[in-house]
Amino acid sequence: MKIRPALTVLAGTVALALSGCNLVGGSPDTADTGKVTVTVALVPDPPGASEFYRQQFDEFEKANPGIAVKVLENPTDQQLNAVELMFQQNNAPDVFRAQDDGMDRMAARGWVAPLDEFVTPDFLKRFPEGSMDPATSGLHRDGKLMSLPLVWGPWSTLRVFLYNEDLLKQSGFDGPPKTWGDLERIATKVTADGKGKYFGYAPTSAKAPSVEMLAGTAVPYSVPATGVDFRTGKPALSSPGLVEAVELHRRLQAAKVLMPGWESWDGSRAFKEFAAGRLAMYPTAPWHVAEVRKLAPELKLGVAGLPVPDAGRGAYLPLSKSFSPLWSMSAKSAHKAEGWKVMDFLASEGFHQAYYQKFGTLTALEGAWKSEAEKNPDQAALLKVAEETMRRAPNPSLASAGGRAMTEALAAEPDLKYTDAAVSSIIKNQPFAPAAAQLDKKLGSYLGQAATELKGKGQEGSAKDLTFAGWDPLKDYTPGG
Amino acid sequence: MNRLVLRRNVWHLLLIPLCLVWIYPFVWMISAAFKTPREMLIGGLALLPDDATLDNFRRAWTTAKFSTYTANTVTYSIAVVVLVLLVASTAGYALARPGLPGKKVLVGLLVATMFIPHGYTIIPTFLLVNGLGLGNGLLGAALAQAGPALVVPVLLFMGFFSGIPKELEEAARIDGAGYLRTYWKVMLPLAKPVLGTVALMNFIGAWNAFFIPLVFTLGNPDLRTLGVGMYGFYGQDTTDWTGLAAAACISVIPIVVVFLFLQKTFVEGIAGAVKS
């Protein structure tokens, strides 16, 4: 290597790089275009969303010539940290995506602006009737509207059962299992007929979420979700419905019916195996349907409700809030009026229609897609399953401050969840009931301890806040009713 | 002779499959970059795409902004290399002087810092860089990257300069050169192999860096480097694997090319530095 030419190249490149100004940084958006720049921090999700959002904001800018939208994309995993850092550096975005607990995390720091001053009755009419009620919307905190939704309310808690019609037919079955007993019988036969080329059933991913999904048809949703039965406010992991859901999987694993390797699957492996024709049935979240279709449009995919216990359904899937929070406005924004215009656009029928057409996701504004979705067999099946298997359920986080504090306290102790014990029981072929009883004991003492700690801090929160005595998980729940 | 050839061939027979196993993930990555998502996810392990596409590269380059990230990575990596060369060569030159007071303590301290994990120092480093007003550019991140990367280069330069005969420096002094001129005109040109090695090692390190660029560009996505930009292909529920493979090719190929061009210098530098 000759040092002089190398140094020359180096110096030239340094000069070139410096001219890009990214080395020392410049003052952002100094060019005076006469426009107000609204910064939107979002994540490129689902794949292809970057291009979609840019096209949509270009349309918005055409309709609003005084506003320029600057998109800041962050990786999904880093979005909340990145937005927090932007706030700490006094460089906060005007509008940002903070989903579910993420919105609460931002609101707790005083960074989320209430939207009530901008919302008009006409705006609220865009959403399904009653869905923007502060007590149940899921978007309000202390009566104030803190966020706007993107996806359809039931989307996040709906669970469906996918099956490959051809593989089931080859084993002599005309339809999906209706009960857990059917599931065990059909899965066993399909796996045997598959002779190692395909398998009857898999627990969806490494944490065996299928246990929670099936248990949701037997016991109140709160039992697998938090360990507590919201009818009594007491630990209930030993509930026969949950124990039997684990035992069913244990038997299937011991009999080598489950697809091998599920113990290391990530959240998207099941739909790949299903699309490749190596897996005949599994329970899942509704977004898997579109992913299977993308990979295998020719596959004869069936979408059904989850099988229920042989003794009959014990509970419906929960609709514990109308929507999940997604878009929030910065409390530090210097352009709130313009920021609201962007948010108004993100909650417009045009945007939701475009989003539905691009990604097939059912969005918060049902009017934007319902008639089209009813013509699409997969989406029509999802709507039917949602209608048949979901009911309104109590939500302590929305019901009271104490309920929110206790829910947060439970979420802070993942070791008290049944999941690891259930997976261990399935893999090691050991009975689940003793582990569940032990967890119930620990959970009981933790609930008492959490309530004492909250009291010590002068905050509300006890097992009472997790109790909804009149709730029947087989009926729609009405807050205060 | 025949036995030697035979032994060599046996070794080749054993090592070639090992090399193929070693190289397979890289070949697979390149192959996946030309496949459709459907073929990649459910099409098996075949390396040749049935229906080759450049769409993944287009998506990575324009939509996922890898054009910007590539420019940022070049800027960042060069800044790190310049900082390391400047500081390590001068520090190494000073530490190579026999009479330097506290030399052993300084070297000991330098070596001790190698054992402090980045995770423990990132917050004070971040605050320091922000306090210096360098949080809005890549220079701040480059300083944070170059700081801990200095120890080995300083030791390499120190070892090299210690091995140069004292008479050479004395001759320069007699000719009227000062301390800096001696360093710049006489000593540094002699250190070409070490310069090349240090430059290459740190260029590769900075190009592939993830943790520091991630932390320093979290609040400013326009400054992202390639390593951090790859994160953008991971969605909440799904990942754009073929886009990710194309992005990985864009990230890896320049550094492989740089290495292929400079590998001779790299090897000479390491050998030279060790010898001296």
Interface residues (C-beta under 8 A of the other chain):
Chain A: M1 I3 L10 T13 V14 A17 L18 G20 C21 N22 L23 V24 G25 G26 P28 V43 P44 D45 P46 P47 G48 A49 S50 E51 L72 E73 N74 P75 T76 D77 Q78 N81 A82 L85 M86 Q88 Q89 N91 Q99 G267 S268 K272 A275 A276 A285 W287 E291 K294 L295 A296
Chain B: P37 R38 L41 I42 R59 T63 A64 K65 A71 N72 V74 T75 I78 A79 V81 V82 N130 L134 G135 N136 G137 L138 L139 A142 P189 K192 L195 G196 L214 L218 G219 N220 P221 D222 L223 V228 Y231 G232 F233 Y234 G235 Q236 D237 T238 T239 D240 G243 L262 K264 T265
